[in-house]
Amino acid sequence: MQPEQNKAAAPHGGKTVPTPPPNLNGVERRLLTANDINLMRQKELQSNDRVNVRFDNNVDKRFMKLRNIQFNDFNAKKPVDRALMILEDGDDSMKADVKVLGDPGSIMEYRRSIQPIVLNGCAMANCHGGLKGGDFILYNPADTDAIVYTDLYIMMRYKKKLAETQSAGLFGGTGRKMIDRGAGARSLLAQFALPADVSEVDHPQVTGYDFVVRNMDDVRFKQVLDWINKSLKQPDPDYAAIKYDPPMGPATQPATRPTR
C-alpha cells in the first residue's frame, strides 16, 4: 500500500516529469528543435555526402507521381541524390518527409576539426560561452546534437557591424559574417582568431583574450579556411524557416579596435 500512497501524494500522479536542462554559465538554454536540425541537414546536404536518408509518408512515390518519373530510374539513384531531387523539385508538403539521419560531410568536418577550435578558443565561460559574450554567445560543452547545431546555426547567421560597413544587426542587415562561405579569410571566425598585429579586423578588446592561432600558417587557421571555402555548401542556404532567438548577454559591448 505504501507505494500507492506515495504515488497518490506525489505531484503529477507519480509520473516522472523531465527536469529542464540547466542554464549553462548563466545563459538561458534555448536550442534548435529536431525539425530545425533536419532542415539544417537538408540545406547542407551535397551529392557526395554519405549519410542515411529516410523517406516518410511515401514521399518518394508522391514525388515520382508529381514529376512523372519512372520507378526504376528514380530508385537507381543514391538515397542522397533522391533526397536532393525531392528537396529541389518537390512541393513544400514533401520536404518535411525527407529525414536526413546523420551529419552531412561539412557538418561532420565541423564537429571533427572546427568545433574544438571554437569551443576551446572562443566559447569558454568567461568569453563567448557565458554572459560576457554579449550578442554572440555559444553553448559549451556541445555534448548533444541540439547544442552542436544550435552553435553552428548561431555562427552561420551572425553578422557584426564594423567601421567598414554601413549597418548591421544580429542575424540580419549588412556587416561582416562570422562564416562567409567562399571567403574564409574575410570571415570573422578567421579574423578574430588571429593576433591583432596580423589580423585585418581585430577581435574586440577584452581583458584576458589573446588570440586563438599564432599566424596564418597555423594549421588550425588553415583548417578554418578550408572548411569555409571548400566544405560548406555555397551559396548560403536559406534558413528563413528556422525561427530562433539567440541567447544574449548584457547590452554593453567591449570597444572594437579600429579596422586597419
C-alpha positions in Angstrom: 0.0 0.0 0.0 2.9 2.4 0.7 4.0 2.8 -2.9 0.4 3.6 -3.9 0.1 6.1 -1.1 3.3 7.8 -2.2 2.1 7.8 -5.8 -1.2 9.5 -4.8 0.7 12.1 -2.7 3.2 12.8 -5.5 2.6 15.6 -8.0 1.5 14.7 -11.5 0.1 11.4 -10.2 3.5 9.9 -9.6 4.7 10.4 -13.2 8.3 11.3 -13.7 8.5 14.9 -15.1 11.6 15.6 -17.1 13.9 18.1 -15.4 14.6 21.1 -17.7 18.2 21.3 -18.7 20.2 23.8 -16.6 21.3 27.1 -17.8 24.9 27.0 -19.0 27.2 29.6 -17.4 24.2 31.7 -16.6 22.9 31.7 -20.2 19.3 30.8 -20.9 19.3 27.5 -22.7 17.4 27.7 -26.0 18.1 25.1 -28.5 17.0 24.2 -32.1 14.3 21.6 -32.4 14.6 18.2 -34.2 12.8 19.7 -37.2 15.3 22.6 -37.3 18.2 20.2 -37.2 16.7 18.1 -40.0 16.2 21.3 -42.0 19.8 22.3 -41.5 20.9 18.9 -42.6 18.8 19.2 -45.7 20.2 22.6 -46.5 23.8 21.5 -46.1 23.4 18.2 -47.9 25.5 17.6 -51.0 25.6 14.9 -53.6 29.0 13.5 -52.4 27.7 13.1 -48.8 27.5 9.6 -47.3 24.5 9.8 -45.0 21.4 7.7 -44.4 18.1 9.2 -45.5 14.6 8.1 -44.6 11.6 8.9 -46.9 8.4 9.2 -44.7 4.8 9.0 -45.8 5.7 7.5 -49.2 7.2 10.9 -50.2 9.4 9.2 -52.8 6.3 7.7 -54.5 4.5 11.0 -54.3 7.4 12.8 -55.9 7.7 10.3 -58.7 4.0 10.7 -59.4 4.3 14.5 -59.3 7.2 14.6 -61.7 6.2 11.6 -63.8 9.4 9.8 -63.1 9.7 6.0 -63.6 10.4 4.0 -60.5 13.5 2.2 -61.9 15.1 5.5 -63.0 14.5 7.1 -59.6 15.4 4.1 -57.5 18.7 3.6 -59.3 19.9 6.9 -57.8 21.7 7.1 -54.4 19.4 7.9 -51.5 21.2 11.3 -51.1 20.6 12.1 -54.7 16.9 11.1 -54.4 16.6 13.3 -51.3 18.2 16.3 -53.2 15.8 15.8 -56.1 12.8 15.9 -53.8 14.1 18.9 -51.8 14.9 20.8 -55.0 11.9 19.9 -57.2 9.2 18.6 -54.9 6.4 20.7 -53.5 6.6 22.1 -49.9 4.4 19.4 -48.5 7.1 16.8 -49.4 10.2 18.4 -47.9 9.5 17.7 -44.2 9.1 14.0 -45.1 12.7 13.8 -46.1 14.7 12.9 -43.0 18.4 13.2 -43.1 19.6 10.8 -40.4 23.2 12.0 -39.9 25.6 14.8 -40.4 26.4 15.9 -44.0 30.1 15.9 -44.7 30.6 19.6 -44.0 29.0 19.4 -40.5 30.9 16.2 -39.8 34.1 18.1 -40.6 32.9 20.9 -38.3 32.5 18.5 -35.4 35.9 16.9 -36.0 38.1 19.9 -36.8 36.4 23.3 -36.3 34.2 22.8 -33.2 37.2 22.1 -30.9 38.9 25.3 -32.1 35.7 27.3 -31.4 34.9 25.8 -28.0 38.4 25.9 -26.7 39.3 29.3 -28.2 36.1 31.3 -28.1 33.3 29.6 -26.1 34.9 29.4 -22.7 32.7 30.5 -19.7 34.5 33.9 -19.3 34.1 34.7 -23.0 31.5 33.7 -25.6 30.5 30.7 -23.6 28.8 32.9 -20.9 27.1 36.2 -20.3 30.2 38.1 -21.1 29.8 37.1 -24.8 27.4 40.0 -25.4 25.4 39.4 -28.7 27.4 36.4 -29.6 27.0 33.5 -27.2 27.6 29.8 -27.8 26.8 26.8 -25.7 29.7 24.8 -24.2 30.1 21.9 -23.8 28.5 20.9 -27.1 27.6 17.4 -26.0 24.3 16.8 -27.9 23.2 17.2 -31.5 20.9 20.0 -30.4 23.8 22.1 -28.9 26.1 21.3 -31.9 23.5 22.5 -34.4 22.4 25.5 -32.3 26.0 26.7 -32.0 26.6 26.2 -35.7 23.4 28.0 -36.6 24.3 31.0 -34.4 27.7 31.2 -36.2 26.2 30.9 -39.6 23.7 33.6 -39.1 25.8 36.1 -37.1 27.0 39.4 -38.6 28.8 42.2 -36.9 28.8 45.9 -37.8 32.3 47.2 -38.4 33.7 50.6 -39.4 33.8 49.3 -43.0 30.0 48.6 -43.1 27.0 50.9 -43.1 24.7 49.0 -40.8 24.3 45.5 -39.3 22.2 43.6 -37.0 22.2 40.2 -35.4 21.0 37.6 -37.9 20.3 40.4 -40.5 21.3 43.6 -42.2 24.8 44.1 -43.6 28.1 43.6 -41.9 30.9 41.1 -41.8 29.8 37.5 -41.4 31.1 35.2 -38.8 31.2 32.5 -41.6 31.4 33.9 -45.1 31.2 31.0 -47.4 33.8 31.1 -50.2 35.5 34.0 -48.5 37.1 32.3 -45.5 39.8 35.0 -45.0 37.1 37.7 -44.6 35.1 35.7 -42.1 35.1 36.9 -38.6 35.8 33.4 -37.3 39.1 33.5 -39.1 40.0 37.2 -38.5 39.1 37.2 -34.7 41.3 34.1 -34.2 44.5 35.9 -35.4 46.7 38.1 -33.3 46.0 41.9 -33.5 49.2 42.6 -35.4 48.3 40.1 -38.1 44.5 40.3 -38.5 42.7 42.6 -40.9 39.9 43.0 -38.4 40.8 42.7 -34.8 38.8 41.0 -32.1 37.2 43.5 -29.7 39.4 44.4 -26.8 38.5 42.0 -23.9 40.6 41.5 -20.8 42.4 38.2 -20.9 41.8 37.5 -24.6 45.0 37.0 -26.5 44.4 35.0 -29.8 43.4 31.5 -30.9 46.0 30.9 -33.6 49.6 32.1 -33.9 49.5 33.3 -37.5 48.1 32.5 -41.0 50.4 29.5 -41.3 48.9 27.9 -38.2 47.3 24.5 -39.1 44.1 25.5 -37.2 43.7 28.7 -39.2 44.1 26.7 -42.5 41.5 24.2 -41.3 39.0 27.0 -40.7 39.7 28.5 -44.2 39.4 25.1 -45.9 36.1 24.3 -44.1 34.6 27.7 -45.0 35.9 27.8 -48.6 35.7 24.2 -49.7 33.5 22.1 -47.4 30.4 24.3 -46.8 27.7 24.4 -49.4 27.6 27.6 -51.5 25.9 30.0 -51.7 24.4 30.4 -48.2 21.3 28.2 -47.7 18.0 29.9 -47.0 17.4 29.4 -43.3 14.4 31.7 -43.0 12.1 28.8 -42.0 14.1 28.5 -38.7 12.6 30.8 -36.0 15.2 31.1 -33.3 16.2 33.9 -30.9 19.8 33.6 -29.9 21.0 33.9 -26.3 22.1 37.4 -25.3 24.4 38.9 -22.7 24.4 42.4 -21.2 23.8 45.2 -23.7 27.2 46.8 -23.1 29.9 45.7 -25.5 33.6 46.0 -25.4 35.2 48.6 -27.7 36.5 47.3 -31.0 40.0 48.1 -32.2 40.0 50.2 -35.4 40.0 48.2 -38.6 43.3 48.6 -40.5 
